Amino acid sequence: METKRELGLFSTVMMGLSGAIGFEIFVLLDYTYRLTESGITLTLVLVLAGLLNLIIMFSYCELSAAMPEVGGEYTYIKTAYGGYIAFISGCFRWLASIFGAALAAITFTLQMAYFFSIVAPQFQSLVLAQTPLISVAVVAFFAALDIKGVKQAGSMIVFAFLAIFAVFIVSGILHGLPNIGVSPKPLLENLSGVFASTVYVFPIFFGMRALVAGAAMVKNPEKNVPRGILLSALIIIPLYVCLAFTASGVVSPEEVQPSAPFLNFAAQKIMGEWGGALFAVAGMVASLSALGTSLAVQSSILRGMSRDGYLPKALLSVHKRLGTPYIAIVAGSLFVMFFSAMGVVVFLGYAASFGSLLVFALVNLSLLKLRKEKPHMERPFKTPLYPFTPIIGFIVPIALLVFPVLLGETNAVNAVISSLGLTALVLTTYYLRMVGRRRLQIAVGGIGLGAGVSLALLTFLARLGLISQMFPYVSDYVLFLISIVFIIGGILNIFTQD
Amino acid sequence: MRSRKTVVGIFGMLQSFIALTLIIFTCILYFNFFDVQTFLNIATSYLYLYLTVTIAYGFISLISGVFLLLEWWEKR
């Protein structure tokens, strides 16, 4: 069934803003401010990230106007490079959603801790100490809601956020703007910090492309989608820059702590305790909204790849009674819970950024390829300053991706390793599917049989006292029983019947 | 044929159960929930060995169990 095109320009801009106004602003500025050690540098980093995002959005505008159908980036890359590269881009996009959802869950907990610091201080340390556990519980709760098919509020909160931010900025101006002459670290000396910070704050602006995903619902998409993207960028970039500039005027980098998030603390200083509490509530709402969206996005990516035959068909299964894709939701939610339990905000910030940066690079490459190979394709919007814009749009994400790793930023290195590990897992799934199930089942049977025999042998040797016991708290009989299950399971898999 | 179906189903479930237990245990061990590392007297230097062994056995068991369950499901 074809999607109805019923959204005008205003609704399109609202869709872009609802994607861009997210929880990221409440969490990603903290580490950046500590890294750059200056309000001016922080503002510069935000301007840089916003402008780079705008350049990349030009490519999105051209491609979304030329192909205004469901699928967004996946469709553009598939048209340019075919299925396999599109599959890899889908993997990166899925990873970004997974890491983004985990970050949203942790942000919710941190904002809740700050809220408690104002309304019930005795609970703050408890919430902070149990951040991983609470984050996992929130993800589990939202996954259950997703399976039940409960819809979230969505763009309804856009106006509320714009109003809160506007009040904050105006109050800040009345409170007194920061002294722009004071910068603890000269900009050139802190250049590496500027690059690392730009990567780190990049996800703040990612949400704008939500509009691209919804292009299929937009009336007259050739005009409204590019206009919507540009208008939302022109609203959101100055807004966030003003927000960061105002906040840095009242809070020093040293004052930013997990117990005192940057924006909340600034709001508390400017507007009093109720201001801090208001920002905490706003942060919690934004985090929950983003968490719901990310869980839905990741399941839709998994289903899309499954539909195209890249992932097991089981991911397409819909619950008989509730009509929701419960297997895809549960599969992704387990990963989100795992990363939420880590509770490392900086790592998740980089990881969410890396997946999207790679997709951005691929989208710009797709534009270059399509311009060359399909010059007569209908393009209602053309990227200005071609070919420089898509070339910059390709080089900058790759440079931003590589730079923090070369600088040895530990969290960035960990994020790259984790992303590559998960990508390897998904690619392995892809190749294993190509091998065929029967051959794979025999191979797994062999591995299981070997694992069972090894466990039985090690347990026997440990019982004889020839080697030390690895699991002294588990009875030998239990270990023997497990090894027998492995051995029989392995044999059954080896002698599988068609 | 019928007995094979029953055996496949039972061992598929057993392996999946062992897999889930091992994976959950690995997570609890890694994140040190409930101070489990101290409770089980696991030295920090051996922690990653324990994690590798439990996660490897967990995933082998999971994949093997899922294959058996799929076979059982198709023969219903």
Interface residues (C-beta under 8 A of the other chain):
Chain A: P132 L133 F338 A341 M342 R437 L440 Q441 V444 G445 I447 G448 A451 L455 M470 Y473 I482 V485 F486 I488 G489 G490 L492 N493 T496 Q497
Chain B: R4 V7 V8 F11 G12 L14 Q15 I18 C27 F31 F33 L40 Y50 V53 A56 Y57 I60 S61 I63 S64 G65 F67 L68 E71
